[in-house]
Amino acid sequence: MKRHLISFLLISLASAVTTEAAAQQFSISDKCYLPGIYSSNRCSVRYGWSSNTSNAKLCLWDGNNLSTCEGYTNHGGSFDWIDAQGKTLEFRRHAVWPTQDPAWPNAAVVRRKGTLLYSKYVSGVTSAVPLGSCTATLSPGQSVKTAVLAASVNAVICLNPGLYLDSGIELKTGQVLRGTDTQNRPVIRNVSGRASRTIVMSQPGATVRDLIVEGQPRNRSQYGILVYATSGSRIYNVDSNYAIIGIGVNAGTDIDIRESKVSYAGDGRACSGCAQPSIWITDSSNVRVVNVHMLNNGIGPEGDGELSCYNTPDLLVQGSSVTKSGAGGMYIVNCDRAILAGNVISEAQEWGLDIVNTGYTSGSDYGLFLRNNISGSRHGGVVLKNTIHAAFRENTYTNNRVGPNASGRCNGVNKRGTTTGFSQFGDNANRGSVSCND
């Protein structure tokens, strides 16, 4: 994908810019989603710069609150204090370190002494999941597909607890398909086999929640849920079991998958070209995977169960887990401005995080990888290939490169190709180094 960084990352007309800053590039994400990994009422955004004059003192300000100051040529980090009211963040250049300025601790005076180079308003967003009163309520034995087809747009189709045998359920605009009991969730079992999709969300604003969607272990559906060429889809408190791909997102935008689980995606085999992901995201934007847990059988390499992202900017994966993937834990290809935060990846049969540029000129640039815990990977904890301005913060790498035939030279981040602007602060490994050139 051709880089479109100008519209998202470079100095905009709305930002205050001086002549001395013209050669530099600044980036601050424009929003984050509540709750964040530190607290329910705040979330984290990535910030960064490149081509800073050597030893120039660049500082990030939140109003009159000093967040950080650094003198690095290239730098990236996370600002973790965006709330529902939002904040305006500023980059300012200072002649002396602010805490050494004679006016300190008068932060307002010190801030104004700094030359404003860039500013951006950042919003804290809450992603709502519709519930709604039931328009129609079904009992086990009734056809979900028929009821959805008969219902109007924006209808709420409710399922009482029990088993429903169905497939090819295609939701209309704004429809909600949900269980009536969030604890004793109804089960939709696909009996049509590999060529079928249990639920399709191809119209705007549809929601699936409080359900279990499953295939047959020996005759699995193609997708548990497929989101295709649409926007505003919400998947909440849904288990997807025994599908070739548990949840797929293709050409979607503003897609939210939350509080869910994907178990035993794929066909249970490991072979060249037959790996299948738990969650597959491609050619989309602004997709969020929050508190979703993916479990597989650990048969690999080239097995099933990873989260994969292709050509999708503004991916968020937060508070989620991947356990016993037969491939990598998360495979991230050309997904610029991705944020992977607070995730747990264990016993992946390839890399824990596989951040590469396969098929593209560059990888997942300007990403933030924050507080992830990666352990027991066959290869190193992370491979970072041809990906620029990646910021790693407070990640933990434990007993990676367990093999057999382990790739990588270190437990942590294995850098390959062009990784300009790579930064790493607060990462730790129980043995070996937190990063290396591989």
C-alpha positions in Angstrom: 0.0 0.0 0.0 1.3 3.4 -0.9 2.1 5.4 2.2 -0.5 8.0 3.0 1.3 9.4 6.0 0.9 13.0 5.0 -2.8 13.1 5.9 -2.4 11.3 9.2 1.1 11.9 10.5 2.8 14.9 9.1 2.3 18.5 10.1 -1.2 19.6 9.1 -2.6 23.0 8.3 -4.3 23.0 11.7 -1.0 22.7 13.5 1.3 25.5 14.5 4.6 25.1 12.6 7.8 27.1 12.6 10.3 27.3 9.8 12.9 25.4 11.9 10.5 22.5 12.3 9.7 22.1 8.6 12.3 19.3 8.1 10.9 17.4 11.0 8.0 15.0 11.1 5.7 14.7 14.1 2.9 12.2 14.8 0.2 12.0 17.5 -2.8 9.7 17.1 -6.1 11.5 16.9 -8.1 9.3 19.2 -8.0 6.3 21.5 -10.7 4.0 22.9 -12.0 3.8 26.5 -11.4 1.8 28.6 -7.6 1.7 28.2 -5.1 -0.8 29.6 -4.3 1.3 32.7 -7.7 2.4 33.8 -11.4 2.4 32.7 -11.4 6.2 32.4 -8.2 6.8 30.3 -6.5 5.4 27.3 -3.2 5.6 25.4 -2.1 7.1 22.2 1.2 6.9 20.3 3.3 10.0 19.8 6.6 10.4 18.0 9.0 12.5 15.9 11.8 12.0 13.4 14.7 14.1 12.1 15.2 16.1 15.3 18.3 18.2 15.3 20.9 16.4 17.4 20.5 17.2 21.1 17.6 19.6 20.6 15.3 19.4 23.5 11.8 18.4 22.4 9.0 18.2 25.0 5.5 16.9 24.9 3.0 19.1 26.8 -0.5 18.3 28.0 -1.7 21.9 28.7 0.7 23.1 31.3 1.6 19.6 32.4 5.0 18.5 31.2 4.8 14.9 29.9 8.2 14.1 28.6 11.4 15.7 27.2 13.9 14.0 25.0 16.9 14.8 22.8 16.7 11.8 20.4 16.8 12.2 16.6 13.9 9.8 16.3 11.6 8.9 19.2 8.2 7.4 19.9 6.2 6.7 23.0 2.7 6.5 24.5 0.7 9.2 26.3 -1.5 7.4 28.7 -3.9 10.1 30.0 -6.6 10.7 27.4 -10.0 10.8 29.0 -13.5 11.2 27.7 -13.1 15.0 27.5 -10.0 14.6 25.3 -6.8 16.6 25.4 -4.7 18.9 23.2 -1.1 17.7 23.1 1.8 19.9 22.0 5.4 19.4 20.9 7.6 22.4 21.9 11.4 22.9 21.5 13.1 24.4 24.5 16.5 26.1 24.9 17.1 24.4 28.2 15.5 21.4 29.9 12.2 22.7 31.4 13.1 21.6 35.0 16.3 23.6 34.7 14.6 26.7 33.4 14.9 29.6 36.0 11.1 30.0 35.9 10.5 26.4 37.0 8.3 25.2 38.7 6.0 27.7 37.0 5.1 25.3 34.3 2.8 27.7 32.4 5.7 30.2 32.0 8.2 27.5 31.0 5.8 26.1 28.5 5.3 29.4 26.7 9.0 29.9 26.4 9.2 26.8 24.3 8.7 27.1 20.5 5.5 25.4 19.4 6.2 23.0 16.6 3.1 20.8 16.4 -0.2 20.4 18.3 -3.2 18.0 18.0 -6.5 17.5 19.8 -6.9 13.9 20.8 -10.3 12.5 21.7 -11.2 9.6 24.1 -13.9 7.5 22.4 -16.3 5.0 23.9 -17.5 2.3 21.5 -21.1 1.6 22.2 -22.6 -1.8 21.6 -26.4 -1.7 20.8 -28.8 -3.9 22.9 -32.4 -2.8 22.2 -35.8 -4.3 23.0 -36.6 -7.5 21.2 -38.6 -7.0 18.0 -38.9 -10.8 17.6 -38.0 -13.6 20.0 -37.1 -17.1 18.9 -37.0 -20.4 20.6 -34.9 -23.5 19.8 -36.0 -25.2 16.6 -37.0 -22.0 14.8 -35.0 -20.7 11.9 -32.8 -17.7 12.7 -32.1 -17.1 9.0 -35.8 -16.9 8.2 -36.5 -14.6 11.1 -33.6 -12.2 10.2 -34.8 -12.1 6.5 -38.3 -11.4 7.5 -37.4 -8.6 10.0 -37.0 -5.0 9.0 -33.8 -2.9 9.1 -32.9 -1.9 12.7 -34.9 -4.8 14.1 -33.7 -6.7 17.2 -33.9 -10.5 16.8 -33.6 -12.3 20.1 -32.8 -15.9 20.8 -33.8 -17.8 23.9 -31.3 -20.2 25.4 -30.9 -23.5 23.5 -29.6 -24.9 20.2 -30.4 -23.5 16.7 -29.2 -25.3 13.6 -28.7 -22.8 10.9 -26.2 -21.0 8.5 -26.1 -18.2 5.9 -27.6 -15.7 8.3 -27.2 -12.3 6.7 -28.0 -9.3 8.9 -29.6 -6.2 7.4 -28.7 -2.6 8.2 -28.8 -1.8 11.9 -30.1 -5.2 12.9 -29.2 -6.7 16.3 -29.0 -10.5 16.7 -28.6 -11.4 20.3 -29.3 -13.8 23.1 -31.8 -13.1 25.8 -29.5 -14.4 28.5 -25.9 -13.1 28.7 -24.9 -16.1 30.9 -26.8 -19.0 29.3 -26.2 -18.0 25.7 -28.0 -19.6 22.8 -25.9 -21.7 20.4 -26.1 -21.4 16.6 -24.6 -24.5 15.1 -23.6 -24.6 11.5 -24.6 -27.9 9.9 -23.8 -26.9 6.3 -20.1 -27.5 6.4 -16.9 -26.0 5.0 -18.4 -23.9 2.1 -20.8 -22.0 4.4 -20.7 -18.9 6.6 -22.7 -19.0 9.8 -23.3 -15.2 10.1 -22.5 -12.5 7.5 -22.4 -8.8 8.4 -22.3 -6.9 5.1 -24.7 -4.0 5.9 -23.9 -1.0 8.1 -24.4 -0.9 11.8 -25.2 -4.5 12.5 -24.6 -6.1 15.8 -24.1 -9.7 17.0 -23.9 -10.2 20.8 -24.4 -12.7 23.6 -24.2 -15.8 21.4 -22.2 -18.9 20.8 -21.5 -19.7 17.1 -20.0 -23.0 16.3 -19.2 -25.4 13.5 -18.8 -29.2 13.6 -15.4 -30.4 14.6 -15.2 -32.7 11.6 -17.2 -30.5 9.1 -16.3 -26.9 9.9 -17.8 -23.8 8.4 -15.7 -21.4 6.3 -16.4 -18.5 8.8 -18.0 -18.3 12.1 -18.7 -14.6 11.5 -17.7 -12.7 8.4 -17.8 -8.9 8.3 -17.6 -7.8 4.7 -17.5 -4.4 2.9 -19.3 -2.5 5.6 -18.9 -0.2 8.6 -20.0 0.1 12.2 -20.3 -3.6 12.9 -20.2 -4.7 16.6 -19.4 -8.2 17.9 -19.8 -8.6 21.7 -19.7 -11.5 24.1 -19.6 -14.0 21.3 -17.8 -17.4 21.2 -16.8 -18.7 17.8 -15.8 -22.3 17.8 -14.7 -24.8 15.2 -14.7 -22.6 12.1 -11.9 -22.5 9.5 -11.7 -18.8 10.3 -13.4 -17.8 13.5 -14.0 -14.1 12.7 -13.1 -12.4 9.4 -13.1 -8.7 8.6 -12.7 -7.8 4.9 -13.0 -4.2 3.6 -14.6 -3.0 6.9 -14.2 0.2 8.8 -15.0 1.1 12.4 -15.4 -2.6 13.4 -15.5 -3.5 17.1 -14.9 -7.1 18.3 -15.0 -7.2 22.1 -15.3 -9.5 25.1 -15.3 -12.6 22.9 -13.5 -15.9 22.3 -12.3 -17.9 19.3 -11.4 -21.5 19.8 -9.9 -24.1 17.5 -10.0 -22.2 14.2 -8.7 -24.0 11.2 -8.7 -27.7 10.4 -6.1 -28.8 13.0 -3.3 -29.4 10.5 0.1 -27.8 10.0 1.4 -27.6 6.5 2.6 -25.2 3.9 -0.3 -23.0 2.8 -2.9 -24.4 5.0 -2.6 -22.2 8.1 -5.8 -20.5 9.2 -6.2 -17.6 11.6 -8.5 -17.3 14.6 -9.2 -13.7 13.5 -8.4 -12.5 10.0 -8.5 -8.8 9.1 -7.6 -7.5 5.7 -8.0 -4.3 3.5 -9.9 -2.6 6.4 -9.4 0.4 8.7 -10.0 1.2 12.4 -10.6 -2.3 13.6 -10.6 -2.9 17.3 -10.1 -6.3 19.0 -10.5 -5.8 22.8 -10.6 -8.5 25.5 -10.8 -11.3 22.9 -9.2 -14.7 23.7 -7.9 -17.0 21.0 -7.1 -20.7 21.8 -5.8 -23.4 19.4 -4.1 -26.8 19.5 -0.4 -25.8 19.3 0.3 -27.9 16.2 2.8 -26.1 14.1 4.7 -24.3 12.6 2.4 -23.3 9.7 -0.6 -24.2 11.8 -3.8 -22.5 12.9 -4.9 -19.9 15.4 -3.1 -16.6 15.0 -4.6 -13.2 14.7 -3.6 -11.8 11.3 -3.8 -8.3 10.0 -3.1 -7.2 6.4 -3.2 -3.8 4.9 -5.3 -2.3 7.7 -4.3 1.0 9.3 -5.3 2.0 12.8 -5.7 -1.5 14.2 -6.2 -1.8 18.0 -5.6 -5.1 19.8 -5.9 -4.6 23.5 -6.3 -6.9 26.5 -6.5 -10.0 24.4 -4.7 -13.3 24.4 -3.4 -15.9 21.9 -2.7 -19.3 23.3 -1.1 -22.3 21.5 -1.3 -20.8 18.0 0.1 -23.2 15.5 1.6 -20.2 13.7 2.6 -16.8 15.1 0.7 -15.2 17.9 -0.1 -12.1 15.9 0.9 -11.6 12.2 0.9 -7.9 11.4 1.5 -7.0 7.7 1.3 -3.4 6.5 -1.0 -2.3 9.3 0.2 1.2 9.9 -0.4 3.0 13.2 -1.3 -0.3 14.9 -1.6 -0.3 18.7 -1.0 -3.7 20.4 -1.4 -3.1 24.2 -1.8 -5.3 27.2 -2.0 -8.6 25.3 -0.7 -12.0 26.4 0.8 -14.4 23.8 1.9 -17.8 24.9 3.3 -20.9 23.3 3.1 -19.7 19.7 4.6 -22.2 17.2 6.4 -19.4 15.3 7.1 -15.8 16.5 5.1 -14.2 19.3 4.6 -11.0 17.3 5.4 -11.3 13.5 5.6 -7.7 12.2 6.7 -7.8 8.6 6.2 -6.4 5.2 5.4 -9.6 3.2 4.1 -8.5 -0.2 4.4 -4.8 0.5 7.2 -2.3 0.3 7.2 -1.6 4.0 5.7 -3.0 7.1 3.4 -1.8 9.9 5.0 1.7 10.4 4.4 4.0 13.3 3.1 1.3 15.6 2.9 1.2 19.4 3.6 -2.1 21.3 2.8 -1.5 24.9 2.8 -3.8 27.9 2.5 -7.1 26.0 3.6 -10.3 27.6 5.1 -12.9 25.2 6.3 -16.3 26.4 7.2 -19.7 25.2 7.4 -18.9 21.4 9.2 -21.4 19.1 11.1 -18.4 17.6 12.0 -15.1 19.2 9.4 -13.0 21.0 9.1 -10.5 18.1 10.4 -10.2 14.6 10.4 -6.7 13.2 11.2 -6.5 9.5 11.2 -3.4 7.3 9.0 -1.5 9.7 9.9 2.0 10.7 9.2 4.1 13.8 8.0 1.2 16.0 7.8 2.1 19.7 8.1 -0.7 22.2 7.2 0.1 25.8 7.1 -2.1 28.9 6.8 -5.4 27.2 7.9 -8.7 28.8 9.7 -11.5 27.0 9.9 -14.8 28.8 11.5 -18.0 27.6 11.1 -17.5 23.9 13.2 -19.3 21.2 12.3 -22.6 22.8 12.5 -24.4 19.4 13.0 -26.8 17.8 14.7 -25.0 14.9 14.2 -21.6 16.5 14.7 -18.5 14.4 16.0 -15.2 15.7 19.0 -14.3 17.9 17.3 -13.0 21.0 14.4 -13.5 23.4 12.9 -10.1 22.6 12.7 -8.0 19.4 14.6 -9.4 16.4 15.2 -6.6 13.9 15.6 -7.3 10.2 15.9 -5.0 7.2 15.1 -1.3 7.7 13.9 -0.4 11.2 14.6 3.3 11.2 13.2 5.1 14.3 12.9 1.9 16.4 12.7 2.8 20.1 12.4 0.6 23.2 12.0 1.7 26.8 11.1 -0.4 29.8 11.0 -3.7 28.0 12.4 -6.7 30.0 13.5 -10.3 29.3 14.1 -13.1 31.7 17.2 -14.1 29.7 19.2 -12.7 26.9 18.6 -9.3 25.3 15.3 -7.4 24.8 16.3 -6.5 21.2 19.0 -7.5 18.6 19.9 -7.2 15.0 19.0 -10.5 13.4 
